Amino acid sequence: MKQHMNQDPARRLELQADPWWRVDLLHEFRVTSVTITNRGDCCPERLDGAEIHIGNSMENNGNNNPVCAVVSTIPAGESATFECHEMEGRYVNIIRSGCYKFLALCEVEVNATQTVSENAASGGKATQSSTGYHGGAERAIDRNRNPAYKDGFCSHTKGETDPWWRLDLLRKHRVTSVTITNSGDCCPKRLDGTQIRIGNSMENNGNNNPVCAVVSTIPVGESVTFQCNEMEGRYVNIIRPGCYKILTLCEVEVNGSTISEDIKMDPVTNDGDIFRASECSAILPDNAASGGKATQSSTGYGGGAERAIDGNRNPGYTYGSCTHTKVETDPWWRVDLLRKHRVTSVTITNREDCCSERLDGAQIRIGNSMENNGNNNPVCAVVSTIPAGDSVTFHCHEMEGHYVNIIQPGCYKFLTLCEVEVNATQTGNAASVGKATQSSTAYGGVAERAIDRNRNRVYEVGFCTHTEGETDPWWRVDLHREHRVSSVTITNRGDCCPERLDGAEIRIGSSMENNGNNNPVCAVVSTIPAGESVTFQCHEMEGRYVNVILPGCYKILTLCEVEVNASTVSEDIEMDPVTNDGDRLLASQCPITVPDNAASGGEATQSSTGYGGSARKAIDGNRNPVYKDRSCSHTVAETDPWWRVDLLREHKVTSVAITNRGDCCSERIIGTEIRIGNSLENNGNNNPV
């Protein structure tokens, strides 16, 4: 038995009764879900029946805390998420009850928000109605309660009507309280009668949001806390109503916690609200521009067209991330999306260091024509103005096109763009990037052959699927997310047996009940002649799964190609309810409120590469822990090996999740350091731990 354990690459416990594992979160949290990754090389059944407990008690080592879920089964090497519905606790335990049990865990991830609220203001973005005496809005969130104005830690507006100060928390929070520190060297009565408002609206600069409290008075130089009873909102405003008023704040602290928003899950019902992590992706707006090809009418001052799609919103021209044309008539910039897209919106980031007015009047055009370099395509929107250094989004209401142009009409004009982001969904064959499976496989006719982009209809050449003879054989493609399906094209076998497809049903939907074969019917195949392709109209049916099932006994299902003409179902990011010309909004005021894996869009590198394990494999979106399946990175044996991902822009990093190798050598990761920062000194390895 000891010898067996020494070979076990997963986390080890001795064979024992009721083995358990516990993580101390150090504070009380509201736990939304727990994700467990099972061992991939052997013994996946060891997790069957394991219980997840969450609570604050250490009685029986925490194993008497309430149960979140019971693991029915987790397939070898896969990750499963269990919903805990905001159970509160400091300890998360996993226990496997019974005699002579092992417990092996390759990863445990806890999706939670801290119940002990912290100062959310310090990570936000402050602004105010005006600035006087150099008292910038950001001074009120510098974590310094110094009440002496002359020391440079207090904000100050000009004398005006209804002066205000606003904090953008960057996402929705539950606000428990707001603490305000008053000026200590003069004028404490300036805060008398000010209102604290909290909400999600930017109407009237946020000053119409609900009132948390009204300040009666705050003594000179003191701090007073106002209870807000978990009001929900993204914006915290402090407004002083009246004429000829000045607003000064030496510190504003917001005691609040972020509102956890679940990622969208498959509508499959499993015990304990379990779903496969690999089948549950957050649906984010897709920046189609980043994979496109940019060009422009001319280039001045080294400002190449590709800078506008480099994934970097840095608005300072000297940092090398903004485009620049020469002065000319009707300068333009264009991105070729490489294929037709439905464009939901276009976000433009303006230059900050000078000349922000150069974008006033620019036109955004979208279409498929290259006439006049694409500048004759239909107009999505006209830019009225974009403040210096800001990003503004213009809604295009799913206009279709291959090209997105930005043109500045007029004589003696420049065009400068610091970033262009195109929120769009592709139209085309969604099956080719899906994942295929089928009820059985015979004669080497695996399911993925039907999505290999090859309509070759001769079976022996190796491009057609084949099931065994069975009852109700089926084939399914997982499109990875919901799509609107316009049509499905099926290519039949040409060398024999074309009648095998007669009566096959095409079904589309998001349910996995009966392997997806209970989803609604798009069409029934009457017949497809030998070797031919026939298209069936599905009228924009929505679903993630496309199934082809052949009802009956002793049936064989063979498909030489399945093409799904579809576009992803776009889900809008949460926006402020501000009405602007052209449905525009400040991009900084509308965050995506789902967990973001920033690594997946970055650029990976490492100190060396061994055994084909390139750095990119660690950010391919695949947690497969078995090395031979080619989804793990690998360096050569060396001193201080390292791996790095460039996120392409500065991020606030909440957490880093690492999946370890499952087939051997798990101890190799022990003692590794995670370092985060902006320096590339020593290849980034001198950044803070």
FENDAGI-V35023 format. One record per pair of residues at least 4 apart in sequence whose C-alpha atoms are under 7 Angstrom apart, sorted by the first residue. I is the first residue (numbers start at 1). J is the second residue. D is the distance in Angstrom with one decimal. If there is no record, write none. Layout:
I	J	D
I	J	D
This chain:
1	5	6.4
2	6	6.3
3	7	6.7
4	8	6.5
9	662	6.5
9	663	6.6
9	664	5.2
9	665	5.9
9	666	5.3
10	39	6.6
10	104	5.9
10	105	6.6
10	106	6.1
10	662	6.7
10	666	6.5
11	104	5.4
11	105	6.0
11	106	6.8
12	104	6.1
13	102	6.3
13	103	6.3
14	102	6.7
15	100	5.4
15	101	5.4
15	102	5.2
16	99	6.3
16	100	4.8
16	101	5.4
16	102	6.8
17	97	7.0
17	98	5.5
17	99	4.2
17	100	5.4
17	101	6.0
18	95	6.5
18	96	5.3
18	97	4.3
18	98	5.2
18	99	6.5
18	101	6.8
19	95	5.9
19	96	5.7
19	101	6.6
19	102	6.5
19	103	6.1
20	93	6.9
20	94	5.6
20	95	4.1
20	96	6.3
20	103	6.9
21	93	5.6
21	94	5.2
21	95	6.4
22	91	6.7
22	92	5.6
22	93	4.3
22	94	6.4
23	91	5.8
23	92	5.4
23	93	6.5
24	90	6.1
24	91	4.8
24	92	6.8
25	90	5.3
25	91	6.1
26	90	6.3
27	90	5.4
28	88	6.6
28	89	4.9
28	90	4.3
28	114	6.2
28	115	5.8
28	116	6.6
29	88	5.5
29	89	5.5
29	90	6.1
29	112	6.0
29	113	5.4
29	114	4.2
29	115	5.0
30	86	4.7
30	87	5.4
30	88	4.5
30	89	6.7
30	112	5.3
30	113	5.3
30	114	6.1
30	115	6.1
31	84	6.1
31	85	6.9
31	86	4.6
31	87	5.2
31	88	6.1
31	110	6.9
31	111	6.0
31	112	4.2
31	113	6.7
32	83	6.1
32	84	5.2
32	85	5.2
32	86	4.6
32	111	5.5
32	112	5.4
33	81	6.5
33	82	5.4
33	83	4.3
33	84	4.9
33	110	6.1
33	111	5.2
34	81	5.6
34	82	5.3
34	83	6.7
34	108	6.9
34	109	5.6
34	110	4.6
34	111	6.2
35	79	6.5
35	80	5.5
35	81	4.1
35	82	6.3
35	108	5.6
35	109	4.9
35	110	6.5
36	79	5.4
36	80	5.5
36	81	6.4
36	107	5.7
36	108	4.7
36	109	6.6
37	77	6.6
37	78	5.6
37	79	4.0
37	80	6.5
37	105	6.5
37	106	5.3
37	107	4.9
37	108	6.5
38	44	6.4
38	74	6.4
38	76	5.9
38	77	5.1
38	78	5.7
38	79	6.3
38	105	5.9
38	106	5.7
39	44	5.9
39	76	5.7
39	77	4.9
39	105	6.7
39	106	5.9
39	662	6.0
40	76	4.5
40	77	3.5
40	625	6.3
40	626	6.5
40	662	5.5
40	663	6.7
41	662	6.1
41	663	5.1
44	74	6.9
44	75	6.3
44	76	4.9
45	73	6.9
46	102	6.6
46	103	6.5
47	71	6.9
47	73	6.7
47	103	6.8
48	71	5.7
48	72	5.3
48	73	4.9
49	70	5.9
49	71	5.1
49	72	5.5
49	96	6.6
50	70	5.7
50	71	5.2
50	94	6.5
50	95	5.6
50	96	4.4
51	67	6.8
51	69	6.0
51	70	4.5
51	71	6.3
51	94	5.5
51	95	5.3
51	96	6.3
52	67	5.7
52	68	5.4
52	69	5.4
52	70	6.3
52	93	5.7
52	94	4.7
52	95	6.7
53	63	6.4
53	65	5.5
53	66	5.4
53	67	4.3
53	68	5.6
53	92	5.8
53	93	5.0
53	94	6.3
54	65	5.6
54	66	5.7
54	67	6.4
54	68	6.5
54	87	7.0
54	89	5.6
54	91	5.7
54	92	4.7
54	93	6.4
55	65	5.0
55	66	6.4
55	88	6.1
55	89	3.8
55	90	5.9
55	91	5.6
55	92	7.0
56	89	4.8
56	90	5.1
56	91	6.0
57	62	5.6
57	65	6.3
58	62	4.2
59	64	6.3
60	64	6.1
62	91	6.8
62	93	6.6
63	93	6.3
68	84	5.2
69	82	6.5
69	272	5.1
70	272	6.4
72	271	6.9
74	78	6.5
74	80	6.4
77	624	6.2
77	625	6.1
78	624	7.0
79	276	6.2
79	277	5.4
80	274	6.2
80	275	5.7
80	276	4.8
80	277	5.3
81	274	5.4
81	275	5.7
81	276	6.7
81	277	6.2
82	272	6.0
82	273	5.7
82	274	4.8
83	272	6.9
83	273	5.6
83	274	6.9
96	103	6.8
106	660	6.8
107	659	6.6
113	257	6.9
113	258	6.7
113	260	6.7
114	257	6.6
115	257	6.9
117	255	5.6
117	256	4.9
117	257	5.2
118	255	5.3
118	256	5.9
118	257	6.8
119	253	5.7
119	254	5.0
119	255	4.8
119	256	6.6
120	124	6.9
120	169	6.7
120	254	5.4
120	255	6.2
120	256	5.9
121	141	6.1
121	169	6.4
121	253	5.6
121	254	5.2
122	141	5.3
122	142	6.6
122	143	6.6
124	167	6.4
124	168	5.5
124	169	4.5
124	170	6.2
125	167	5.7
125	168	5.1
125	169	6.7
126	137	5.5
126	138	5.2
126	166	5.7
126	167	4.5
126	168	6.3
127	137	5.1
127	138	7.0
127	165	6.0
127	166	5.4
127	167	6.6
128	137	5.7
128	164	5.6
128	165	4.1
128	166	5.9
129	157	7.0
129	163	5.8
129	164	5.4
129	165	6.4
130	157	5.1
130	158	5.9
131	135	6.0
131	136	6.0
131	156	5.8
131	157	4.4
131	158	5.8
132	156	5.4
132	157	4.8
132	158	4.7
133	156	6.7
135	154	6.1
135	155	4.1
135	156	4.4
136	155	5.2
136	156	6.6
137	155	5.2
137	165	7.0
138	142	6.6
139	153	5.2
139	154	5.3
139	155	5.5
140	153	7.0
140	154	5.8
140	155	5.9
140	249	5.9
140	250	5.3
140	251	4.1
140	252	5.5
141	251	5.9
141	252	5.9
144	153	6.8
144	251	6.6
145	181	6.3
145	250	6.1
145	251	5.4
146	153	6.3
146	250	6.7
147	182	6.4
147	183	4.7
147	184	4.6
147	221	5.2
147	250	5.6
148	183	6.3
148	184	5.4
148	185	5.5
149	153	6.3
149	154	5.5
149	183	6.7
149	185	6.8
153	250	6.0
154	248	6.6
154	249	5.5
154	250	3.9
154	251	6.8
155	248	5.2
155	249	5.2
155	250	6.2
156	247	5.9
156	248	4.6
156	249	7.0
157	163	6.9
157	246	5.6
157	247	5.5
157	248	6.7
158	246	5.9
159	244	5.0
159	245	5.0
159	246	4.8
160	243	6.2
160	244	4.5
160	245	5.3
160	246	6.7
161	242	5.6
161	243	4.3
161	244	5.4
161	245	6.1
162	239	6.5
162	240	5.3
162	241	4.4
162	242	5.2
162	243	6.5
162	245	6.7
163	239	5.9
163	240	5.6
163	245	6.6
163	246	6.5
163	247	6.1
164	237	7.0
164	238	5.6
164	239	4.2
164	240	6.3
164	247	6.9
165	237	5.7
165	238	5.2
165	239	6.4
166	235	6.8
166	236	5.7
166	237	4.3
166	238	6.3
167	235	5.6
167	236	5.1
167	237	6.3
168	234	6.1
168	235	4.8
168	236	6.7
169	234	5.3
169	235	6.1
170	234	6.4
170	589	7.0
170	591	6.7
171	234	5.3
171	591	6.5
171	593	6.9
172	232	6.6
172	233	5.0
172	234	4.3
172	258	6.1
172	259	5.9
173	232	5.6
173	233	5.5
173	234	6.0
173	256	6.0
173	257	5.4
173	258	4.3
173	259	5.3
174	230	4.8
174	231	5.5
174	232	4.6
174	233	6.7
174	256	5.3
174	257	5.4
174	258	6.3
174	259	6.5
175	228	6.2
175	229	7.0
175	230	4.6
175	231	5.2
175	232	6.1
175	254	6.8
175	255	5.9
175	256	4.2
175	257	6.8
176	227	6.1
176	228	5.1
176	229	5.2
176	230	4.5
176	231	7.0
176	255	5.5
176	256	5.4
177	225	6.5
177	226	5.4
177	227	4.3
177	228	4.9
177	254	6.1
177	255	5.1
178	225	5.6
178	226	5.3
178	227	6.6
178	252	7.0
178	253	5.6
178	254	4.7
178	255	6.1
179	223	6.5
179	224	5.5
179	225	4.1
179	226	6.1
179	252	5.7
179	253	5.0
179	254	6.5
180	223	5.4
180	224	5.6
180	225	6.5
180	251	5.7
180	252	4.8
180	253	6.6
181	221	6.6
181	222	5.6
181	223	4.1
181	224	6.6
181	249	6.5
181	250	5.3
181	251	5.0
181	252	6.6
182	188	6.4
182	218	6.4
182	220	6.0
182	221	5.1
182	222	5.7
182	223	6.4
182	249	5.9
182	250	5.7
183	188	6.0
183	220	6.0
183	221	5.0
183	249	6.7
183	250	5.9
184	220	4.8
184	221	3.6
188	218	7.0
188	219	6.5
188	220	5.1
189	217	6.9
190	246	6.6
190	247	6.4
191	215	6.9
191	217	6.7
191	247	6.8
192	215	5.7
192	216	5.2
192	217	4.9
193	214	6.0
193	215	5.1
193	216	5.5
193	240	6.6
194	214	5.8
194	215	5.3
194	238	6.5
194	239	5.5
194	240	4.4
194	241	6.8
195	211	6.7
195	213	6.0
195	214	4.5
195	215	6.3
195	238	5.5
195	239	5.3
195	240	6.4
196	211	5.7
196	212	5.5
196	213	5.3
196	214	6.2
196	237	5.7
196	238	4.7
196	239	6.8
197	207	6.7
197	209	5.6
197	210	5.4
197	211	4.3
197	212	5.5
197	236	5.7
197	237	5.0
197	238	6.4
198	209	5.6
198	210	5.7
198	211	6.4
198	212	6.5
198	233	5.6
198	235	5.7
198	236	4.7
198	237	6.4
199	209	5.1
199	210	6.4
199	232	6.2
199	233	3.9
199	234	5.9
199	235	5.5
199	236	7.0
200	233	4.9
200	234	5.1
200	235	5.9
200	576	6.8
201	206	5.6
201	209	6.3
201	576	5.9
201	577	5.8
202	206	4.2
202	576	6.3
202	577	6.6
202	578	5.9
203	208	6.3
203	578	6.0
204	208	6.1
206	235	6.9
206	237	6.6
207	237	6.3
207	239	7.0
212	228	5.2
213	226	6.5
218	222	6.5
218	224	6.5
240	247	6.7
261	593	6.6
261	594	6.2
262	594	6.9
263	282	5.2
263	594	6.1
264	280	6.7
264	281	6.9
264	282	5.9
265	280	5.3
266	280	6.4
267	510	6.6
267	511	5.8
268	511	6.1
268	512	5.9
269	273	6.5
270	274	5.4
276	280	6.6
279	480	6.8
282	594	6.7
283	571	6.9
285	423	5.6
286	423	5.2
286	424	5.8
286	425	6.8
287	421	5.6
287	422	5.0
287	423	4.9
287	424	6.6
288	292	6.8
288	337	6.4
288	422	5.4
288	423	6.3
288	424	5.9
289	309	6.1
289	335	6.6
289	337	6.1
289	421	5.8
289	422	5.3
290	309	5.2
290	310	6.6
290	311	6.7
292	335	6.1
292	336	5.4
292	337	4.6
292	338	6.1
293	335	5.4
293	336	5.1
293	337	6.8
294	305	5.5
294	306	5.2
294	334	5.6
294	335	4.3
294	336	6.3
295	305	5.1
295	306	7.0
295	333	6.0
295	334	5.4
295	335	6.5
296	305	5.7
296	332	5.6
296	333	4.1
296	334	5.9
297	325	7.0
297	331	5.8
297	332	5.4
297	333	6.4
298	325	5.0
298	326	5.9
299	303	6.0
299	304	5.9
299	324	5.8
299	325	4.4
299	326	5.7
300	324	5.4
300	325	4.8
300	326	4.7
301	324	6.7
303	322	6.1
303	323	4.0
303	324	4.4
304	323	5.3
304	324	6.7
305	323	5.4
305	333	7.0
306	310	6.6
307	321	5.1
307	322	5.4
307	323	5.7
308	321	6.9
308	322	6.0
308	323	6.1
308	417	6.0
308	418	5.4
308	419	4.1
308	420	5.4
309	419	5.9
309	420	6.0
311	648	6.4
312	321	6.6
312	419	6.7
312	648	6.4
312	649	5.7
313	349	6.4
313	418	6.1
313	419	5.4
314	321	6.4
314	418	6.7
315	350	6.4
315	351	4.7
315	352	5.1
315	389	5.2
315	418	5.7
316	351	6.2
316	352	5.7
316	353	5.7
317	321	6.6
317	322	5.6
317	351	6.8
317	353	7.0
321	418	6.0
322	416	6.6
322	417	5.5
322	418	3.9
322	419	6.9
323	416	5.1
323	417	5.2
323	418	6.2
324	415	5.9
324	416	4.6
325	331	6.9
325	414	5.7
325	415	5.5
325	416	6.7
326	414	6.0
327	412	5.3
327	413	5.1
327	414	4.9
328	411	6.3
328	412	4.8
328	413	5.3
328	414	6.7
329	410	5.6
329	411	4.3
329	412	5.6
329	413	6.1
330	407	6.4
330	408	5.3
330	409	4.4
330	410	5.3
330	411	6.5
330	413	6.8
331	407	5.9
331	408	5.6
331	413	6.6
331	414	6.5
331	415	6.1
332	405	6.9
332	406	5.6
332	407	4.2
332	408	6.3
332	415	6.9
333	405	5.7
333	406	5.2
333	407	6.4
334	403	6.8
334	404	5.7
334	405	4.3
334	406	6.3
335	403	5.8
335	404	5.4
335	405	6.5
336	402	6.2
336	403	4.8
336	404	6.8
337	402	5.5
337	403	6.0
338	402	6.5
339	402	5.3
340	400	6.7
340	401	5.1
340	402	4.3
340	426	6.3
340	427	6.0
341	400	5.5
341	401	5.5
341	402	6.2
341	424	6.0
341	425	5.4
341	426	4.4
341	427	5.6
342	398	4.7
342	399	5.4
342	400	4.4
342	401	6.6
342	424	5.4
342	425	5.3
342	426	6.4
343	396	6.2
343	397	6.9
343	398	4.5
343	399	5.2
343	400	6.1
343	422	6.9
343	423	6.0
343	424	4.2
343	425	6.7
344	395	6.0
344	396	5.2
344	397	5.1
344	398	4.5
344	423	5.5
344	424	5.4
345	393	6.5
345	394	5.4
345	395	4.2
345	396	5.0
345	422	6.1
345	423	5.2
346	393	5.6
346	394	5.3
346	395	6.5
346	420	7.0
346	421	5.6
346	422	4.6
346	423	6.1
347	391	6.5
347	392	5.5
347	393	4.1
347	394	6.2
347	420	5.7
347	421	5.0
347	422	6.5
348	391	5.4
348	392	5.5
348	393	6.4
348	419	5.7
348	420	4.8
348	421	6.6
349	389	6.6
349	390	5.7
349	391	4.1
349	392	6.6
349	417	6.5
349	418	5.3
349	419	5.0
349	420	6.6
350	356	6.4
350	386	6.4
350	388	5.9
350	389	5.1
350	390	5.8
350	391	6.4
350	417	5.9
350	418	5.7
351	356	5.8
351	388	5.8
351	389	5.1
351	417	6.8
351	418	6.0
352	356	6.6
352	388	4.4
352	389	3.9
356	387	6.6
356	388	5.1
357	385	7.0
358	414	6.6
358	415	6.6
359	383	6.9
359	385	6.7
359	415	6.9
360	383	5.7
360	384	5.3
360	385	4.9
361	382	5.9
361	383	5.1
361	384	5.5
361	408	6.7
362	382	5.8
362	383	5.2
362	406	6.5
362	407	5.6
362	408	4.4
362	409	6.9
363	379	6.7
363	381	6.1
363	382	4.5
363	383	6.3
363	406	5.5
363	407	5.3
363	408	6.4
364	379	5.8
364	380	5.5
364	381	5.4
364	382	6.2
364	405	5.7
364	406	4.7
364	407	6.8
365	375	6.7
365	377	5.6
365	378	5.4
365	379	4.3
365	380	5.5
365	404	5.8
365	405	5.0
365	406	6.3
366	377	5.6
366	378	5.7
366	379	6.5
366	380	6.6
366	399	7.0
366	401	5.5
366	403	5.7
366	404	4.7
366	405	6.4
367	377	5.1
367	378	6.4
367	400	6.1
367	401	3.8
367	402	5.8
367	403	5.6
367	404	6.9
368	401	4.8
368	402	4.9
368	403	6.0
369	374	5.6
369	377	6.3
370	374	4.2
371	376	6.3
372	376	6.1
374	403	6.9
374	405	6.6
375	405	6.4
375	407	7.0
380	396	5.2
381	394	6.5
381	582	5.8
386	390	6.4
386	392	6.5
391	586	5.9
391	587	5.4
391	588	6.9
392	584	6.3
392	585	5.5
392	586	4.6
392	587	5.4
393	584	5.0
393	585	5.3
393	586	6.3
393	587	5.9
394	582	6.1
394	583	5.9
394	584	4.5
395	582	6.7
395	583	5.5
395	584	6.4
408	415	6.6
425	567	6.1
425	568	5.8
425	570	7.0
426	567	5.6
427	566	5.8
427	567	4.8
428	565	5.0
428	566	5.8
428	567	6.8
429	563	5.6
429	564	4.9
429	565	4.7
429	566	6.4
430	434	6.8
430	479	6.5
430	564	5.4
430	565	6.3
430	566	5.9
431	451	6.1
431	477	6.6
431	479	6.3
431	563	5.8
431	564	5.3
432	451	5.0
432	452	6.5
432	453	6.4
434	477	6.1
434	478	5.4
434	479	4.6
434	480	6.4
435	477	5.4
435	478	5.1
435	479	6.8
436	447	5.4
436	448	5.1
436	476	5.6
436	477	4.3
436	478	6.3
437	447	5.0
437	448	6.9
437	475	5.9
437	476	5.4
437	477	6.5
438	447	5.7
438	474	5.6
438	475	4.1
438	476	5.9
439	467	7.0
439	473	5.8
439	474	5.4
439	475	6.5
440	467	5.1
440	468	6.0
441	445	6.0
441	446	5.8
441	466	5.9
441	467	4.5
441	468	5.9
442	466	5.5
442	467	5.1
442	468	5.1
443	466	6.8
445	464	6.0
445	465	4.0
445	466	4.4
446	465	5.3
446	466	6.7
447	465	5.5
447	475	6.9
448	452	6.6
449	463	5.2
449	464	5.5
449	465	5.7
450	464	6.0
450	465	6.2
450	559	6.0
450	560	5.4
450	561	4.1
450	562	5.4
451	561	5.9
451	562	6.0
454	463	6.8
454	561	6.7
455	491	6.4
455	560	6.1
455	561	5.5
456	463	6.2
456	560	6.7
457	464	6.9
457	492	6.6
457	493	4.8
457	494	5.0
457	531	5.4
457	560	5.6
458	493	6.3
458	494	5.7
458	495	5.5
459	463	6.4
459	464	5.5
459	493	6.9
459	495	7.0
463	560	6.0
464	558	6.6
464	559	5.5
464	560	4.0
464	561	6.9
465	558	5.1
465	559	5.2
465	560	6.2
466	557	5.9
466	558	4.6
467	473	6.9
467	556	5.6
467	557	5.5
467	558	6.7
468	556	5.9
469	554	5.0
469	555	5.0
469	556	4.8
470	553	6.2
470	554	4.5
470	555	5.3
470	556	6.7
471	552	5.6
471	553	4.3
471	554	5.4
471	555	6.1
472	549	6.5
472	550	5.3
472	551	4.4
472	552	5.2
472	553	6.5
472	555	6.7
473	549	5.9
473	550	5.6
473	555	6.5
473	556	6.5
473	557	6.1
474	547	6.9
474	548	5.6
474	549	4.2
474	550	6.3
474	557	6.9
475	547	5.7
475	548	5.2
475	549	6.4
476	545	6.8
476	546	5.6
476	547	4.3
476	548	6.3
477	545	5.8
477	546	5.4
477	547	6.5
478	544	6.1
478	545	4.8
478	546	6.8
479	544	5.3
479	545	6.1
480	544	6.3
481	544	5.2
482	542	6.5
482	543	4.8
482	544	4.2
482	568	6.0
482	569	5.7
483	542	5.5
483	543	5.4
483	544	6.0
483	566	6.0
483	567	5.4
483	568	4.2
483	569	5.0
484	540	4.8
484	541	5.5
484	542	4.5
484	543	6.7
484	566	5.3
484	567	5.4
484	568	6.2
484	569	6.1
485	538	6.1
485	539	6.9
485	540	4.6
485	541	5.2
485	542	6.1
485	564	6.8
485	565	5.9
485	566	4.2
485	567	6.8
486	537	6.1
486	538	5.1
486	539	5.2
486	540	4.6
486	541	7.0
486	565	5.5
486	566	5.5
487	535	6.5
487	536	5.4
487	537	4.3
487	538	4.9
487	564	6.1
487	565	5.2
488	535	5.6
488	536	5.3
488	537	6.6
488	562	7.0
488	563	5.6
488	564	4.7
488	565	6.1
489	533	6.5
489	534	5.5
489	535	4.1
489	536	6.2
489	562	5.7
489	563	5.0
489	564	6.5
490	533	5.4
490	534	5.6
490	535	6.5
490	561	5.7
490	562	4.7
490	563	6.6
491	531	6.6
491	532	5.6
491	533	4.1
491	534	6.6
491	559	6.5
491	560	5.3
491	561	5.0
491	562	6.6
492	498	6.4
492	528	6.4
492	530	5.9
492	531	5.1
492	532	5.7
492	533	6.4
492	559	5.9
492	560	5.7
493	498	5.9
493	530	5.8
493	531	5.0
493	559	6.7
493	560	5.9
494	498	6.9
494	530	4.5
494	531	3.6
498	528	6.9
498	529	6.4
498	530	5.0
499	527	6.9
500	556	6.6
500	557	6.6
501	525	6.9
501	527	6.7
501	557	6.8
502	525	5.7
502	526	5.2
502	527	4.9
503	524	6.0
503	525	5.1
503	526	5.5
503	550	6.5
504	524	5.8
504	525	5.2
504	548	6.5
504	549	5.5
504	550	4.4
504	551	6.8
505	521	6.7
505	523	6.0
505	524	4.5
505	525	6.3
505	548	5.5
505	549	5.3
505	550	6.3
506	521	5.8
506	522	5.5
506	523	5.3
506	524	6.2
506	547	5.7
506	548	4.7
506	549	6.7
507	517	6.7
507	519	5.6
507	520	5.4
507	521	4.3
507	522	5.5
507	546	5.8
507	547	5.0
507	548	6.4
508	519	5.6
508	520	5.7
508	521	6.4
508	522	6.5
508	543	5.6
508	545	5.7
508	546	4.7
508	547	6.4
509	519	5.1
509	520	6.4
509	542	6.2
509	543	3.8
509	544	5.8
509	545	5.5
509	546	6.9
510	543	4.7
510	544	4.9
510	545	5.8
511	516	5.6
511	519	6.4
512	516	4.2
513	518	6.3
514	518	6.1
516	545	6.9
516	547	6.6
517	547	6.4
522	538	5.1
523	536	6.5
528	532	6.5
528	534	6.6
550	557	6.7
573	590	6.9
573	591	6.9
573	592	5.4
574	590	5.8
574	591	6.7
574	592	6.4
575	590	4.8
576	589	6.7
576	590	6.3
579	583	6.4
580	584	5.4
580	585	6.8
598	602	6.8
598	647	6.4
599	619	6.1
599	645	6.6
599	647	6.2
600	619	5.2
600	620	6.6
600	621	6.7
602	645	6.2
602	646	5.4
602	647	4.6
602	648	6.1
603	645	5.5
603	646	5.1
603	647	6.8
604	615	5.4
604	616	5.3
604	644	5.7
604	645	4.3
604	646	6.3
605	615	5.1
605	643	6.0
605	644	5.4
605	645	6.4
606	615	5.7
606	642	5.6
606	643	4.1
606	644	5.9
607	635	7.0
607	641	5.7
607	642	5.4
607	643	6.4
608	635	5.0
608	636	6.0
609	613	6.0
609	614	5.8
609	634	5.8
609	635	4.3
609	636	5.8
610	634	5.4
610	635	4.8
610	636	4.7
611	634	6.7
613	617	7.0
613	632	6.0
613	633	4.1
613	634	4.3
613	635	7.0
614	633	5.2
614	634	6.5
615	633	5.3
615	643	6.9
616	620	6.5
617	631	5.1
617	632	5.4
617	633	5.5
618	631	6.8
618	632	5.7
618	633	5.8
622	631	6.5
623	659	6.3
624	631	6.3
625	659	7.0
625	660	6.3
625	661	4.6
625	662	4.7
626	661	6.1
626	662	5.5
626	663	5.4
627	631	6.5
627	632	5.7
627	661	6.8
627	663	6.9
635	641	6.9
660	666	6.4
661	666	5.8
662	666	6.8
673	689	6.6
674	689	5.7
675	685	6.7
675	687	5.5
675	688	5.3
675	689	4.3
676	687	5.6
676	688	5.8
676	689	6.5
677	687	5.1
677	688	6.4
679	684	5.6
679	687	6.3
680	684	4.1
681	685	7.0
681	686	6.3
682	686	6.1
